[in-house]
Amino acid sequence: MFDALSARLQDVFKRLRAETRLTPEAIEVSLREIRLALLEADVNFKVVKAFVDRVRDRAMAMEQPATLGALSPAQQVLRIVRDEMLALFGDSQGGLPPTARRPRVILLLGLQGAGKTTTAGKLAKWLVAQGRHPLLVSTDVKRPAAIQQLNVIAQKADVRVHDPAGQSDPVARATSAVAEASTRGFDTVIIDSAGRLHIDEGLMDELVATRNETSPSDTLYVADAMTGQDAIKSAGEFHRRVGVSGVVLTKLDGDARGGAALSVVSVVGVPILFVGSGERLEDFEPFYPDRVVSRVLGMGDVLSLIERAEAAIDREDAERLEEKIRSNEFTLEDFRDQLRTIRKMGPLEQLLGMLPGMNQMNALANAQVDPKQISRVEAIIGSMTLEERRKHHIVNGSRRRRIAKGSGTSVEEVNRLLKQFVQMQRMLKSLGGMTGLGGGKAAKRRAMQLLRQGR
C-alpha cells in the first residue's frame, strides 16, 4: 500500500546523503519533494501543509553537526519526518481500549462494500485469540443474503451468531443479542450494522437507534482504504451523526496510495485501531503507528514479523527443529515443513516488506522472489520417496528424472533445489544451531530495543 510513498521518500533521503550540512536550500528542496510525495499518496492537503510546516520549523532550528559522530543531514531529516508522521497518528496504541463492561458491545459502522461483515468475522477471530468469547449479530435486514454471509464467515471463524428466526427489526436484533450474551456468558457482542451506497437519513436514524438501545463500548467505522479521501469524508459524517470511537482500515493489500491512513486521525480526530490486509480471517491486526511509519521510511517492521512467526511456529516443533539442526539432521522434509510455515505467516511480499531495507531493493526483490516457486519446491519434494527426502545424497540421475516428471518440473530445477539445500545445510551447521527459533520473546525484546534506539 505504501510502496509508492516509501520509494519517493527514500529518494529524498538518498539525495540528502550527499549533503554535508543541512542548509536552508537543501531543506526546501527536500520539503518540496516530501510535499509532492504526500499529495500523490492522496493525503489530505491540509494535513500535508501542516506536516510540512512542522518539519520545516524543526529542521531550520536543528543544530548543525559539529563532530564526526553526529547525525548526518539525511539522518536528521529522517528523524524529524518519522517523529511528525507518528504525531499524525496521535496516541493510538493499537487494538481495543480496555473496558470493565461485560458484555462489551462493538458496533461496526460504514458504507456498503467497505468490508464490515468480513471485518466482524476477523475481529471475532482476533478476540478469540485474546481469550475472549464473542457473539456476532447482523442488523442488515435489507441487503440480500447479508445475514447468511455473516453466518458463513462466523462458521469459518468458529464463533457463534445470534440469528433470531423471524426477527426483522434491526434494533430488536441488536438488543436481543446483548441480552443473550448476558445470559449465556459471552463477553463481547459484535454488531454488523447495515450499510448504504451513500449516507442517508434512514441509515443514520437506524444507527442512532441501535446505539441508544445497546450503548456500545466501541463504535468502529470500517473504511475501505481503496476509496482514499472519500473514506475520510464519510468517517467524518458518521462521527458527527453517530459518534465514532475508532477506525478499521480494510483492503490495505490493494493498490491504495496510503493517504487515508495518514489523514484519518488528523481529519476525523479518532485513532486507527485495526487494519485488514488480505482476504483470510487471519489477515487482521492491531494498528501500531510506529511500525507503519518504520515501513514507510524503509526501516522495516521486525516486531510484526516476529509476532507472525510466533503465531505460525509451534514451540515444541521449533525446539525439535533446533535440535535437528544442532545434530546436523536437517532433511528435505524439515525444509518442506518450514516452507509451509512461511505460507502461514502471510503473503511473501508482505513478509519481505517487513525486513529493513527491502523497500530500497524492491525491484530486485520482485525479480528474484516468485511466490509460486514455493509451490514448485513443495511439488519436487513431494515427488520424492520418504527415503529420498531423508537421504538426499542417494538422489542420482535416474531418480532426478523421475522426480522432475512426477512434479511437473525440469531436471535442472531438481538439481537447483538439491544444490541450494546442501548449501543451506552447510550454513546451518556452521551456525551451530544458534538459530534463535525458540527465542521469540528474546528476539522481540531485542527488536524493541533497536526500535527505541532508532527514535
Buried (B, 14 or more C-beta within 10 A) or exposed (E): BBBBBBBBBBEBBEBBEEBEEBEEEBBEBBBEBBBEBBBEBBBBEEBBEBBBEBBBEBBEEBEEBEEEEEBBBBBBBBBBBBBBBBBBBBEBBBBBEEEEEEBBBBBBBBBBEBBBBBBBBBBBBBBBEEEBBBBBBBBBBBBEEBBEBBBEBBEEBEBBBBBEEEEEBBBBBBBBBBEBBEEEEBBBBBBBBBBBEEBEEEBBEBBBBBBEBBEBBBBBBBBBBBBBBBBBBBBBBBBEBBBBBBBBBBBBBEEBBBBBBBBBBBBBEBBBBBBBBBEBBBBBBBBBBBBBBBBBBBBBBBBBBBBBBBEBBEEEBBEEBBEBBBEEEBBBEBBBEBBEBBBEBBBBBBBBBBBBEBBBBBEEBEEEBEEEBBEBBBBBBEBBEEEBBBEBEEBEEEBBEBBBEEBEBEBEBBBBBBEEBEEEBEEBBEEEBEBEBBBBEEBBEBBEEBBEEBE
